[in-house]
Amino acid sequence: MIENAGQDSASCSDAWAHTPAEARAVQQRLAALVRHADIGPPPQRVAGLDCSYRGDTCIAGAVVWDIDLERPVEEATARVKVDFPYVPGLLSFRELPGLLSVFRQLQTPADVLMCDGHGYAHPRRFGLACHLGVILGMPAIGCAKRVLAGTYEMPDTERHGRSLIRDGREVIGAALRTRRNVRPVFVSVGHLVTLDTACAVVARCALRHRIPEPTRRADQLVSRARKAAP
């Protein structure tokens, strides 16, 4: 695991904001740190991250998924009070404290983060996966259920069919079919990976469902924790 990798990372204080206006400025400033480049061998362990809410509490979950073993090797949850409002395009400022808290509980090193949200395929090119990747200085992938920015053509109906998401002339992500004749997911670079690698990791982690296992199981984990909360 690579953490706080010099010029490719930012401190939590530099990457935080208290108002929507400050948050947009942070996104615009830190987007320049995002690197679209593979920095090591193909990932083996993926930390899937997701959040659920109960009142003003964020319940964050992390599941470390072993790609070759096709099973989880660790999971954790954390509860954090939320003080940033829900604003479209600023999801990371609401979820980041909980996700950082739960990630730092993990004992199993992860090679890459996978977020249930966008990375570079974001109006300011700095979605949740970028934010986490830049703060932690490690590879990150965004895998979302719907498009936030850009347009795409529907990919081939076969499994692993893929088409590019473009905003004007810029490629910002990909629509990836994880199952035959099932709606695609929307993959983008978070940090320190290429789009090809991000799509390959999502495809390998999507075994029998539309949503890849790391984030699917993280979603199930936080749902159980929310229902069990007093």
Buried (B, 14 or more C-beta within 10 A) or exposed (E): BBEEBEEBBBEEEEBBBEEBEEBBEBBEBBBEBBBBEBEEEEBBBBBBBBBBBBEEBBBBBBBBBBBEEEEBBBBBBBBBEBEBEEEEBBBBBBBBBBBBBBBEEBEBBBBBBBBBBBBBBBBBBBBBBBBBBBBBBBBBBBBBEEBBBBEBEEBEEEBBBBBBBBBEEEBBBBBBBBBEEEEBBBBBBBBBBEBEBBBBBBBBBBEEEBBBBBBBBBBBBBBBBBEEEE
